[in-house]
Structures are given as C-alpha cells and as structure tokens.
C-alpha cells in the first residue's frame, strides 16, 4: 500500500515510525507547505517524493494518506482526498464539528473508501484488557480521567507568538486537543452519555480554552474529565467500582493497569504486553480495514460521531466558537 503523510510535526514522526514496522506499507510521499520540511522528512524516512499541495497529492497514485495538519485543515484536506478515492487516516480531533464529520462519512461511503480517526486508545491491548475485566455499569461508582499537561509552546504563546494548537481560529484549544482523549476513553467503554456539562473553563484568550472540567453523565455514574494545556493535573484514568479501583497509567497510552482492592488496598498489576510505540495498533487496525474493505469497528465512525457531538455541545456551553461553525 502506497502510504503518504500530510504534516511534518512531531506526531507525524511517531506515526511514521509505527508505519515502518509493517511490510504492507510503502512510504510514498510527504506533503507540506514547506519544501525544506518536506525534503527533510524525505531524507529522514525514505519517502520517494514530496508535494507542496494536498490537491497534487490527491491526484497522484498514492493509495492512503495520514493527515496530521492543524485541526482547521482536517475537513478540507480529507474531503479532497476522499473525492479522489484515497483511504484516509485522520488525526484527532476528526473535524472541527459534527456536521463536517457526517459529510466525510457520507463521502467515504459514496466512494467506497476507508476513513478512520487516528486515536490510539481503543486498539491498545491494555485498553482492550480493561474493557474485558471491568464490571457492569451498576458496579461503577465514579470515573476520573485526566489529560492535563502544560503545553511546551505555552511560553511562546504568552509572549505573543501565534500557535496553531492554542488558537480557536485554527480550531485548537485544550478541550478538542486533550479533552478528546478522555472522551474517547469513556465512549469506547460505555457509549454515549445521557448528558454532559463543561465548566470551570479557563480561557487563555477571548475564545480559546486552556483548561476545563467535562462531566459525562451515565445512568449509574459520572465521568469527570480534566483537560488542560496550562496546568499539570495528571494523565491517568481512575475507575472506582464497589470492589476495586482500576488505574490506567496514561489515558492515551494505557502503559499499565493496576487493580486495587477496596478492602485491603492490595495492588495487582494486570497489564498485558504492548508495543513501545503505542501508534502501532491504530496503524495495524487501519491496514486491516483497507485490506478487508471495511470501516473500523474499533476506531468506529459511530464513536467518532458521538465524540464530535460531545465536543460540539461542550463548546456551545463554554462559548468556544470555531470559524467552521458558521
């Protein structure tokens, strides 16, 4: 499969390194607005060619494309690729809003093309293990999830530099970039909540959120998700049940799972083996979907739609408006 990549940020490095572990993938082209960046990636990873526009890439004979561009570019770029029947692995958040997500879903169906959100969580072996061993929802008391880490670009932003991921103008911010991990974690385990609330939001400018608390309410329990780019509040998942507490270290990587007995506080490591590069499993799932000509049942479009619906409502409640909402 001739596989190309849009974007030369650090997340592209990680995913390309995962791709290199699969014989089915032939690294084809890198696409960037910067020729210097494109040439650098060509040399670093052995891509055969580069493009400076998505339109040119879409018209080439490449077969599949990973999109890792700024959030506000996702919809237009994916639409351009799907119209030319390119299988598309689209970095989270899928699109700026649910309306655009539905358009891409229908376009993929019309063109018999695979599209999948690039989110690590659902396909990770330790997450699958957690899903297997968790008790029924009646046994769950509460869930605390956190992806809260000071952005490495925050100082530059505060000094006046324009940063894509810290700008609502580019469909960025803490909720959509980091809160999305907690949402995917919960939706993959328990489906769509019956209601949500987004509060304690700290804005870093008039329209961009730096931190917030998102609550997903299910029939028997609430899931509290702390997301932040301006404070270090943790990166783990804590699931409290009547008999045990389950701790997943790293909600985006699930490197380890610890079970703690409620009565005697005995700890047990119940983790399973995982590849060091946690992007390995989403790449594997995408390859299998293309080979079998089916949409993913793990990183499913149904769950992507639920996640986008939650993000839209959370932004509405917090007056976080993106240009594509208009």
N, C-alpha and C positions, 0 to 999 in steps of 0.2 A: 504494500500500500504506500503510495507516494504521499507523504505527510509534510505539510508546511505549517509555519508558525507566523502569526502576526503579533509583533511586540517583542521588545528586547529587554524588558525589565527582569528583575531577579526571579520572579515566579516562572518566567519562561525558561530560565536556566534549570530550575528544579524539574519542570515537566519534561524538558528535552532529555535530561539525564535519565529520567524514568523511561522515556521512549527508546533510548539506546539499549535497553535490556530486552527488547522484543525483536525477534528476527523478521516478523511480519512488517515492520516499519522501515521504510526507506526515507531518510531525511531529505526532503526535496528542496524547498525554498524558504527563505526568511523574508518577511515583509516588514518594512519600517519606513517611517518618513525620513529617517536619517540614513544617508548612504554609508557614512562612516560606521554607524552602529550595525547596519546590515552586513557590511563587509567583515566587521569584527566577529559577528556571530557565525558567518560562513566559515571563517578560518578556525574558530574555536571548536565548532561541532561538525564540520564537514558537509554543510549544506551545499548543494550543487549550483544554486543560483539565488539571486535576490530580486525583489520587486519593491518599488517605492510607492505603489498604489495598490489598494485592495482590488480595484477593478481589473488591473492587469493580472493579478494573481488568480482572480475568479475565472478569467478567460484562458488560463493555462491548462495543462493536462494533469495538474495535481489532483489527487483524489480526496484528501481530507485535510482539514485546517483546524488548528488550535488558535483561538482568539484570546489574547491577553493584553488587550489595549485598554485605555481608560473606559470607565463604565458607560459614559455617554456615547461611545463609539460602537458598543456591542450590537445594538439593533440594526443599524445601517449596514455594518460590515457583515453580520450574519445573514441578513436579507440578501445582500449582493451575492454571497457565496451560495446560498440555498437556491437562488434563481438559476445558478449555473450547475446545480446538482452536485455540490461539494458537501460531503459529510462534515459536520461542524461540531467541534468540542468547544463550548463557550464558557469562558471563565465566569465564576460567580462575581457579583450578582448577575443573573442571567440577562436581564434588561432593566432599564430604569423603572418600568411599571408593568402591571399585569396585561394591559391592553396590547403592548408590543410583544410580550411573551406569547400571547394567543395567536398573533399574526404569524410569528415564526413557526409555531407549532403547526398551523394550518399549511403554511408554505412547505414545510418538510413533508407533510402528508401528501400534498399535491405532487411533489417532485420525487416521491419515494426515496427520501434522503434521511439519514440519521442526524439528529441533533440531540446533544446531551449537555447538561450543565456540569462544568468541571468543579465538583465539590468532593473533597476527599472522604468525608465521614462515612457515608452509607456502605461503601465497599470495603472498609478496613476490617480485617479479621477480628480484631479486638472489639470493634463495634458490633459486628455480627454475633460475637460471643455474648456480649452484654445483652443484646436483643433476645438471644436464646434463653438466658438464665433469669431475666427479670420476672418477678411475679406478676400476677394480674393487676390491673389498674386499681382494683379495690384495695390492694395491699400497699399501694404507694401513698405516702403521707405528703411529701413535698419534693421539689426538684430545684436545685440551684445550679445554674450554668454561668460561666464567666469566660469572656474573651475580652480582657481589658489590659491593654499594654500601651505605654507611651510610644507614640509614633517616632521613629527615628528621624522624621522630617519635620517634627513639630517646631523645633527651634528656628529652622529656616522659614517656616510659615509665619511664626510670630515676628520675625524680622522683616516680613513683607514680601517674601518670595511666593509666587503662585505655585501651589502644589495641587496636582490633579485630585489626589485621593482625599484632600482636605477641602474640597470645594464642591458645594451643591451645584454650581454652574456646570461641573463635569459629572454630576450625578454621584458625587462621593460623600463621605462622612462616615461616622462611626457605626451607625445603625446598619447601613447597607454593606459596608466592608467587613465589619467584625460581628455585629449582631446576627448577621445572616448565618454564621456558624452555629450559634445556639438554636436558631430557628430550625435549621436543617436537622440538628441533633434531635430536637423534640418531635418534629413532624415525621422523621424516619422511624421513630419508636411508637408514637401514639396518634399520628394522623393530624387532622385539622382540629384546632381548639374551638370551643363554642364561643369564646370571646377573647379579646385582647385589650391591654391597656399599656400605653407607653408614657412614662412620666419621669420625673427627676432628670429632665433633659438639660444638659449644659451646652449652650451654643458657643462656638468659637468665633463666629461672626453672625451677622443677621439671619442667615438661613442655613448654616452648616452646623450639625450636631457633633460635639466632641465626646459626649458621654450620655448614657441614659440607662433606664431600667425598663425592660419589657416584660410584661407578665402575660403568659398564655394560660388561660383557664380551661381545664378539662373537667369532666364530671366529678371526679373524686379528689383532684389535687390541682395545684397551680405550679407552673414552671416559671421561675424567676430568672431572667437573663440579664446580666450586667454586661454592657459593651462600652468600651472606652478607648480613645486614642490619646487621652490626656492624663490618665492615671493607671497605676498598676494594681488592679484588683484581682488578679489571678487568671488562669487559663483552663481551669478544670471543671469537671462535672461532678456533682454530689446528688445522688438519688437516695432519698430516705424512705425505707419501707418499714413495716411493722416489726420485722425480724432482723433486717440488715441495713447497713448503709453501703452503697456501691460508689466507689470513687474512680472516675476515669481521668487519668492524667493527660491533659491536653485534649480539649474537645475537638480540635481539628486533626489531631494525630492519633489519639487514643493509644498512647505508647504502652500504658499499663492499666490494669483494672485490679483494684483492691476491694475485697469484701470484708466488712467489719460487722461482727455480731453485736447486736444491740445490748444483749445482757452482759456478756463478759469482755466485750471490746477486743475479742480475738481477731487478728488480722490474717487474711489469706490472699495471696497473690493468685488470681485466677486468669492471668493473661495467657495469650497464645502467641506463637511466633509471628512476627511481621517483618516485611522487608524494611530496611533502614530508610529508604526513600518512600514516604507514605503516598506519593503520587502514583506509585506503581500500579495500585489496584484500580484507580479510576481509568488509567490508560488501558489496562487489561480489559475492563468492562467495555470500554468504547470499541476496542478492536473486535471483541466478540460480537458486539451489536452490529458492526459493519459486516462482519463475515456472515452473520446469520440473518442479515437484513431485517432487523427489528429494533424498535426503540427500547431503551433500557428499562428494566423492571426494578433496578436498584436505585440509580440516579434517575428516577422516573419523571416524566414530564408532568404527571399528575401531582407529584410532590413539589416540583418546581412551581406549578401554578398556585399551590397552597402557600408556599413561601412568599411568592410575589404578592399574593393577596394580603398576607400579614404585613409585609413591608409597606405596601400602599396605605393600609389603614393606620399603621404606626406613624407614618409620615404625616398623614392627614391630621391625626390627633396632635402632633407636635409642630404643625405649620412648617414642615420641611418640604419645599417645593422644588422640583426639578424642571428644567426647560422643556423636556419632552412630555410633561404633564399637561401642557397647554394644547 
